[in-house]
């Protein structure tokens, strides 16, 4: 925080150590320290935003309510949220606590932002996948403040839509526990054959975002706040990036060209860099975004090896080098074939260079035994990963005892002979709203008429500008001098000190807020309970819904339904890559007298609003909605809809909101484990939930297209030739699992878990609690496999076989096996021990 404040940040986001934030692996602020943290920030003119940007489960809502109350009482400027239920709880507890929508809410269009605005969101942190032209389109259609990531690590998947860590290891990114599977190596399999990609192994690891040169474009596009990703980074990194972006914004606001020297860019790269890129801000360039050669911090290219000696190397420099710098030689980090260390000595013509060298050819020596020189080769690249001199300079920018970055102070001084002196100080609180705080002091005695040294403007400026180790600096002075007055230096000094003390007080005074009583959550739950009923559905037969991803699967299902009276699914969902095939899918379903809902894309960007209308013209019976824009479209046109898992319903407050918006049923989030799902079912009407009991977990959902990046000479969907239409692609991970990769109509890629997941074991308990709607999702299932899966789940729902029978038979029938996945019962580790 000090590093951010002293180097020019206007606000900081931070999590609390009690959880509920996406910084689970970071050192967070203790709740007991929150008020003091806010005093520090407000004294320095900086806003503090607490992150509550994870999904909340039913049994956590009570603790969350108490935490929200503490946050509001501690004068926090806003909270950042992902969960729609948490948003409602914040608004209910403290109606005037500002809310920012996290990028994990996946608000990719003005249509989706409009729904968030109706809920009281004041600022939206935009997904990183938007270009600045798309941001400008959104700005044109909404009045909500827009915040944009400008620097830091890029997630390859849409935030809030990545289930990889959850699927592979039970660590949810929506709970701040991302295991960064995107940074691991993968092999590519195309049509059953391995593709030799050479050194390209990190197919899902983007370069880091660095948008400093685009500062004027982003401001012109309507971005009101720049966000630097700093989680798990050092204070020196925070100081470095904050200082550079503060300078970039100030230059842009002065109308100057934003351009950093090569040395300045190197400084940024040295703090942390996987290679800098504009991300998606200039549009899609899949080859640029993911070169796939590395996934780790590299820093700055120092040079290439010219010669190798027994205990040193000769290097042709591309960047300055000095004794003590940390370096790494290019190698395969995944295979532990990478060497590095600190430079012991820099020599030119065998003469040591204590001040370092900027260019030319140098000889580098290392501590004895640090490098195995026999494993190096001429032409090999060497990277500078650490610069102790830079680190020390950055540390000095925030570690001094006194404030370094000062708040501009405006003074109005009134000095009239025969009257007390008056000084009023004004500090800006929020330039965007012209909000200010003021303090006023008056001398205890009237001013005498001067005999020798009357008060002058220059005298007042000099004396009142002596603000020393305070947090203020004199920026503007207005004076009223009348009657030739004089003032002793001691009196003026005392007034200055009193004014500073008063300013210190008023800057940290908490604002008055409406905070509702502790019964708030109880009231919300009682309203939900009043809309629920006791489980009276025992006499209703459970309903099986099928999601098909190919037209051939629809044909199998409809043929079975027409020829086999023992097989009659309640509903078909169609989720196709080519939406033009929906026309035929609807026709097939109608001919078989089966209702059919079609699924729009999970993401809707500014240019894609027409996709909803294009799908609706085929007149399906309803839609499987995957984002807020789709909900708005359906309610406006009175189209029946079911919300999918991507709306992340993990608690009864979220479910209640989605139902009140008009959803027929809510698909429970994949982040719920067995116990959490059962708790949710007990808190809402079971017959308003839909549970997916068989599926291949959709892991990465990406704007990045792997097909284009490695199977096409093109760079984006305008010139890629659409290899996704003609090739079947899988990515093989380090343990040998081959995960299917699919593209949707928007050319976004989804990587599915190779192993299907079954929740058969939990079905009896769900039935007992009133759940009647269950879904089976197919991926590449062939007709015989499809029929086998359907028969097993049909018999399970009819009570003719047990869950373990389904489990055993699917495991035997499917060569890759079946895992119980996120609905596996979480057992007490002590019981296992």
N, C-alpha and C positions, 0 to 999 in steps of 0.2 A: 504493500500500500504506500509506504514512504517513497519507494522508487517511482511509482506511478504519479503520486502527487508532486514530487519535486521536479519531475520531468515534463509536466504539462497536461496530465489527464484532467478531464472535466468530471469524470465519474469512474467508479470502480464497481465491478460485480464481485461478490464473494459469497461462499457458502458457509453454513454454520456446522459445527462439529456434531450436531445431533442428526445429521443426515438430511434426506429429502432434496439433495442437490446432486448434479452430475459431476461432482468433484470428489467422488468417494475415495479416490486414492491420493487426494491432495491433503495438505495440512490446512484445516479450516479454522475459522474464528470460533472461539468458545462463546456459547450463548451468554454467559455471565459478563463477557467483555463487550457485548454488542453496543451498549449505550456509550461506553468510552470510545469505541471505534467511531461511532457516528459523531461524537463531539469532535474528535480529531479531524475527521473529514470535513465537517461543516465549518470548523474554525479555519480550515484552509480553503474554503470555497469550493469543495468537491462533493459531489453527490455519492451516496452509497446505496447500492441495489443488492438486496439479498436474493440469492438464487433458490427457488423452490421448484426447480425445473425437472423433477422426476415424477413418475407415476406413483400414485398413492393407493394402497390397498385398504380394504374395509376396516381392518383392525388397527390401522394407523391414523384414522381420521381424528380421533379424540386428541392424540398427541399433537397432530398437525394444527388443530384448532388452537391449542394453548400456545404453540409456537407462533402462529400468525398474530395472536394477541400481543405476545412479547415483542415481535417485530414492529407492530404498529406503535406500541408504547415507547419503543426505543428511537423513534423519529427516523426510521429508515425511509428513504425517498421513494422506493418502489420495490416490488417483488417481481421476479421473473418466473413465469409458470409455463408448464407444458400441459398438465392434466386439466381437462375441462371441469372436472369435479373440484379440484383444488381452486381453480379460478372462481367458481361459485362460492366456495367456502371463504375465500379471502374477501370477496365482495360482501358476503353476509356478516362476517365478523367486523370488518372495518370498511364501510362504504367509500371512504375518501382516501384509502391507501392505493396509490397508483399501481397499475398492473401492466407489465410488459409481457408480450407473448414470446416465448422462447422459439429459437429456430427449430426446436424439436416438435413444435406444433405444426410444422410443415405447411405454412401459409404461403403458397406459391403464386397467388393471383389476387386481384382486387376482389373477386367474388368470394374467396375464402376469408380474406381480411375483413370484408363487410360483416360477416357473421361474428368474427371476433370483436369487432367494434361494437356490435349490438350487445355483447356481453360485458362491455366496459373496458376493453383493452385500449390503452392510450398510446402504446408504442409496440411495433412489431419488429422483432429481429428476423430479418429475411433469411431464407435458405441460401446457402452459398452457391447454389446451382443457377442462380439468376444472372443474366448479363445486365450491364448498366442500361442497355436499351429496354430490356424487359422491366427493370426497376422504374424507368421513366414512364412506361405504360401504366404500371401500378400507381405511381404517384399521381398521374392524371385522373385516376378514378377513385382516389380515397384521400381523406384528410388526416388519417392516422399517421403519426410520426414513424418514419422508417429508419431502421438501424441496419447497418451492413457490415459484415466481417470484411476487414481489409488486410489482415496479416495473421499468419500462423498456420498451424497444421490443418490440412484439408481432410475431412472424412470422405471416403469414396462413395459411401452410401448416404442417402437422405437422412438427416438427423431425425430421430423419432420413428424412423421406418427401418432401422437396422436391427435384425433379430439374430445376427450371426453368433454373438457371444452367448446369447440365451440358448440358441439351438445347439451349439457345439459343447458348451460347458456350463450352462445354467447361470451365467453371469450376464445380467441384462444391461445393455447400453442405456435403456430407458430408466435404469436405476443407478446410473453413474458408474457402472462396473465393466465398461468396455475392455475386452482383452486384446483389441487391435489385431484381429485376424487379417485385416486388410494389409498389414505390413509384412505378412509372411509370404514365402515363395509358393508359386503354383505352376504346375505343368498344364499345357493346353492340349486337349484331345479334340480333334475335328473328324467327324464321321468315323469314329472308332480308331483313328490313327493318331499317335503322338506327333505333335508339330514341333520341329526343332527351331526354337526361338533364340538360340545362341545364349547370350548373356542376359536376355530378357526373362527374368524369373519373377519379378515383383509386379505381377499383372494388375494388382488392385491397389497399388501404393502411389497416390498422387504426390507431385511436388508440393512444396509449401506455397501458400498464397502470399503475394507481396504486391500490393496495389497502390504503392505510393505515387507512381506516375499517373495513375487514373484518378487522383484526388479531384482535379477540376471537373472531370466527366461525372463522377459520382455526386458531387455537389450540384452540378447542373441537372442531374437526373432526379434530384429531390431527396437525396439521403441527408438526414438531419443529424446522424450520429455514426461515427466510425467505431468499430469494435475490433480490438486486438485480442486474439486468442492467447492466453497466458497461463493456462492450467498446467501445473507440474513443471513450470519453468522457473528459472532463477530470478532473483531481484535484478541482477544485471541485465538479463534479457528484457525484463519489463522496462527498466530505465532506458535501454537502447532503443527499443521499438517506440515507446511513448515519445521520446524526444524527437525521433525522426518524423513521426506522423504529426506531432504538434507543429513542427516546422513546415511540413507539407501543406497542412491545412492553412496555416498563417500565410504562406506564400500564395496559395490559391485565392484566398480571400483578398489579398492585395493585388490580384490580377497578374501575378508573376508566373513564369513557367516553372512547374514543379519538376526539378531535375537534380538528382544527387550525383556527386562525383563517384568515380569508381572506388575510391578509398572509403567513402561513406557507405556505399553498398556492401563493400567487404566487411565493414564493421557490423552491419546488420546480419550478414551471412554467418559471421563468426559466433554470434550469440546463439543461433540455432538455424539450421537450414538443411533441407533435403533437396535443395535446388529451388530457386524462386520462379514463380509463374504468376500470371494474372488470374489463375483459376478459371472459372467460367465467366468472368466479368466481361470478356471480349467475345463471348460465345463459345461454342463447342470446338475444341481442337484436341481430339482424344490422344493423338500421338504426343503432343506437347505436354498435356496434363500428366500422363503416366508414361514416362520413358521406360519404366520397368527395370531399370538397371540397379536400383538400390532402394532401401526403405529406411535407412538410418541417417542420422545427422552426418553430413559430410563437411560442412563449413566452406572453406575457400580453396579452390584449386591452387596449390602452391607452385606446382611445376611438374616436370617429368625427369626421370632418371637418365642421366647421360653416361655415367660410369659407375661401376660398383667396385669398391675396394674391400679389404678384409674386415675393416671396422668402420667404414664410412661410405657415403654415397655422394656422387657429384650430381647436382640438380640444376637444370635450367629453369630459372624463376619466372613465374607468372604473377607473383604477389610478394610483398615484403616478408622477410623472415628475420627472427632474432632468437638469441639464446633463451631457452625456457619455453618456446612455443610447443604446443602439442600437435602432432601430425599422425596421419594414418596413411598407409600405402594401400592403393586399390586392391581389393581381393574379394572373395566370395564370403561375405559375413555369415551367410546361412550355413556354410560348410566349415566355419571357424578358420577360414584360410585368409586371415587379414592380420596385418601387423601394424603396430604403431607405438609411439612413445614420445617423450619430451626431448627436444634437441639440447644436447650438452654443449655444443660449440658450433659456431658458424665461421667458416674460414674462406678467404679468397687468397689464392696463391700460397696456401698453407699458413696464412697470417690470420689470427683471430680478429673478428669484427665485433667488439663489445656493443656497438650501437646498432648492429643488424645491417642487413643489405636489402635494397629495394628491387634490384634487377640484375640481370647477368647470370653468370654461372658461379655457384657456390658449392663448397663441400660441407656436408652436414655430418657431425659426429653425435653419437648417442651414448647413453650410459651403457657400460659394458654388459653384454648379455641381453639387452633389451630387444635387439633386432637380430633375426637370423638372416644374414645378408645372402646366404646361399639360396634363399627362396625368392629373392628379388630379381628383376630383369630390366634390362635397358628399355626405355620407353614407357615403363610403368608410371602411372600417375601417382602423385603424392598430394595429400590434402592437409591443409592447416585447419585443425579443429579447435584450437584454443590459443588465445593471445593474452598472457598474464598482464601485460601493460594495459591493454584495453579494459580488461576486467577490473583492474585497480582504478582506472579513470572513471569507469561507470559507477563503481562502488562509492567513490567520493561524491558523486552527484546526489546521493540520498542519505549518506551515513553521518553527516555533520550534526552537531548538537543544535544548530539554529536553522530556521527555515531558509531554504535557498530560493525557491520560487515564491514570489511575493504576490499578494492580492492588490490590484490597483485601488487606491483610496482617493476619493474625491473629498475635498475639504471646502467648506464655506465658512469664512471667518468674518465676524462683525466686531469692529473695534471703533467705538465712539467715545470721545472724551466725556467723562462724567457718568458713563454707564459701564456695567460689567462687560468684560469680553465674552463673546460667545463663539464656540467652534462646533460645527456639526460635521460629522464624518459619514460618508455614504459608501457602501460596498455593494457591488452587483452580486446577486444570488443566482439569477438565471437570465443571461442575456437574451434568450429567445422570448422571454415574457416580460422583460424590463423589471423583474422583481428585484428589490433592493432591501437592505437593512440599514438602519441609521442609528447613530448615537450622538448625544449632544451634551456638552459640558459648558459651564458658566463660571467665571471667576468669582471669588467671594467678595471682592472689592471693586468699586468703579475705577475706571482708568483715569489717571491724572493727565493734565496737559503737559506736553513735552517741553523741556527747557533746552535740551541739546540734541537728543536722538529720537525724533518721532518715529512711529511705526511706518515701515515701508513694505511694499509687496515683496521685495527681494529679501528683507529681513524675515518676514513670516515664512517665506518659502524655505529659506535656509534652516531656520530653527524647527519648523514643524516637519521638515523632511528628514530629520534625524530620527528615523524609526528603527535603526540598529538591528537588533536580533528579533524584532517582531515579525509577524506574518504579513506586514503591509508595506507598501511603498507609495509615496505621494505621486499621484498621476495627474491630478487636476486641482487647482487652487482658485477659488473665487473669494474676493475680498471686498469689504465695505469699510473704508477708513474715513473718519470724519472728526473734525475738531482738533487735529494735530495731537493725537493721543500718544502716550508712551506706555510700555509694559516691561516690567523687570524680567530678565531672563529666567529667574527662578520661578516666577509665576507662569510664564509661558511653558517652561519645562514641565511644571506640575500639571498644567492643563493638558499637555500632550500625553503625559503618562496616564492621566485619568481617562482621556478619550480612548487610548489603546485598551485599557482595562475594561471600559464599558463595551467597546467593540468585541473584545474577547467574550464577554458575557452574552451579548445579543446574538452573536453568530452561532452559539450552541444552545440557545433557548429552544426547547422542543415546541413544535407547533401543536395547536389544539386539534384533536381528532375525535371523531365519533367512533367509539369502540363498544360494540354490543356486548351484552352479558354472556357469561359462560354457558348459558343454555342455548346458544345459537345452533350448534350442531344438533342438539337434541330436538330442537324445533324443526330443522330441515329433515331429520330422519322421521319424525312423526308425520310430516306431510307425505313423505314417500310411503310410509306404512299405511297411511289412510287410503292411498291409491292402490295398495296391494290387497291381496286376498289370501286367505289360508289355502294351502295346497288342496284343491278340490278337483284335481285333474287325473286322479287315479283311474277313472273310467275312460279317459281319452287315450287312444292309441298313440304311441310315439310316432313322430313324423321324420322320415329320412329325406334329406335334401342332397342333391348331387351336383358338384361343381365340375364341369367338363371344360377342358382346354383345347379340344380339337372338335371339328365337325364330325369326324369319324366316331368319336366317343358319344356324341349326341345321337348319332344313328344307331349305335349299339343299344343305348338306353331306351330310345323310343321304340326300337324293334322289339326289345325284351318286354316293354310295357304293353305293346300291342298284342304280342303272342303268348304272354305268360300272365295269367290273371293273378298268380302268386307274387308277382313283382309289380309294384305300383308306387314309385317314389312320389312324394307330395309336391316336389318342386325341382326344377332343373335350373342351375345357374350356368351361364355361358361366359367364359373368360378367354377371348381369342386375341391372337396377335393381329389379325386382319379383321377389323370391325365390319367389313363388307360381308363377311360370312354370317353375321348375325341375322340377316334377312332369311337365309336358308335354315338357320337354327330355329328361328321362331316358327317358320313354316312346318318343320319337322315336329316340333313340340305340339303345335296346334293340331296337326293330323293325328297325333297320338293322344290328344285330349289331356296334355300335361301343361301346367303353367310353367312359364319360363321367365326368369329375370336375367338381364345381361349386366355385365360388370364394366363400367368405365375404367379408365386408367387410375392408378393410385395417385398420380400427380396430375394436376391441371395447371399449366402455365398460362401467362397472359394471352398467347395466341391460340390457345386450345379450348376456349369456351365453347366453340362450335361443335366439339366432339360430343357433348351431351345431346345437342339437338340432332346430330347425325345418327346417334344411337336410338334416340327416342322415335325417330321417323319409322323405324322398323316395327314399332308398336308392340314391344314386349309387355308382359304383364306387370313388370316393375323393374327396378334397378337394384343392384348390389352396390351401395354407395361407399366410397373409400376416402372421401375428404369432405370438408365443410362446404366447398363450392357445389359438390354434387347434392348434398342435402338441401341447399338453398334452391337449386334447380328443380328438384323434385317437389318441394313444398309449393313453390311458385306455380307449378304446372299441375299440381295435385296428382303426381305419379307415385304409386306405392313404392316404398323402398325399405330395404334392410341395411343397416350399417355393418360394415365389415370390420375385421380385427384392427385395421390400420387406424381407426379412430381411438384406439387404445382405451377401451372401457375396462377399468380395473376396480372401480368402486361404485357404490350405489348412487352417488351424486352425479357422476358422469352418465350412468345409465338413465337416471331420471331426466337429465337434461335432453339427451338424445331422443327419449320417448316423447317428451313434451314438444320437441321440435317436429315430431310426426312420424318417427320411425316405427315400423311394425314390430320389428325385433332388433335386438342388439347382439352382434357377434362378440363374445367375450374375448378380451385381449389374450394374445399368446404369452404375455408376461406372467400370467397367473399360474401358479403351481396348483396341485390338487387341493390342498387345504384352503388356499386363497380363493379358488374358484367356488368351493363349497360355501365359504363365508359370504361371497358375493351373492350366490343363489339364495342363501337364507335371508338376505337383506332386501331382495327385490322379488317381483313376481317371476317365478321360474319360467312361466309360459311366454315371457317377453324376451327371453334370452335364447340365443342359438349357439350351440357348442360344436366346434369342429373336432371330430373324434378320429379322423384319419386324414393325413396330409403329408406332403413333403414341405417342411418348413421353408418359407421364403426368407432367405438370409439377407444378403446384400440387395438393396433396391437402389439402382445407380443411374444418374444422368450419364455417367461415363459408359461408353460402349466398347466392350472388349472386342467384339466382332470387327468394328471399324479400326481399332487401334492396332490389331495384329493380323487380321485376315484381309485387309483392304489397303490399296495405295492411297485411299482418301483420308480426309481428316475429320469429316462429320457427315451427317445424314444427307447433305446436298451432293456429295461426291463419292460416297462409300460403295455404291453398287449393291447395297443391302445383302451382304453375305449371310445375314441372319435368316433370310428367306429360304436358303438352299442348303445350309449346313447345320448339322447337329453338333453342338459344342459342349464340352464338359471341362471343368477345372479340377485337376487332381491336387489334393492337399498333401501335407507332409506325412500323413498316416496312410495314404493310398486311397482315400475316399474320392470318388469321381462325382462331382456335384454338377448337375445340369444347369446350363446357362440359357436363358430365354430373353427375347426382346419383345417389347410391346409396341403398340401403334405409334407411340411417341419416341421410339428408338431407345427408350430406357431399358436397362438390363436388370434382370433378377437372377440371382444365383440361388438355386434351391438345394436344400440338403439332400445328399444322395440317399440317405436312409429315411424311409417313411416313418412317421410317428403315429402311434395308436394310443387312444385314451379309452380303450375298451373296458379296462378295469374299473373306471370311475363311473361308467354309465348307470349301474344299478342305484348308486347313491344319488345321482342327478335325477333319475326317474322318481325316486322316492321324495325328492324335494320339489317336484312339479315341473321339471324341465321336460319339454315334449318335442323340441326341435333340435335335430342333430344333423351335422353335415359331414359328408365324405368328399374329399377333394382329390381329383385325379391329376396326374401330370403327363407322363408319356405312356400310361397304362394301355396295353394292347387288349383286344376284346376278351380273351380268355381270362386274363388277370383281372380285368374290370369286373367280369361276371362273378369271379371267385370272391373278390373283395365285397361286392354288393351282397352276395348270398350270406356271407358271414355276419355282416353288420345287420342285415335284415333279421336274421335268426337271433342275434343278440338283443335287438330291440323288442323282439317278440317273446323274449325270455326262454327261448328254446336251447340256447347254449350259454355258457358262462363267458365272462370277459377273458379269463385265462385260456379258454378254448380258442377264442379268436386270436389271442396273442400267439399261442403255440402253432396254430395252423398257418397264420400269416408268416411267421418266422420260418416255417418249413417250406412254404411256397415261394418265398421271395429270397433270391440268392444273397441280397445285401442285408437281409434281416430287418427287423423292426425294433424301434426304440420307443419306450413310453414317453420320452420327450419331456416337455415342460409340465405335463400333468402327472408325472411320476410322483409318488408319495415321498415327501421329504422326511426321512426318519431321523430320530435323535441319534447323533453320532455316538453317544455313550452306550446306547443299546447295541450298536454294532460292535463296539469294543468289548 
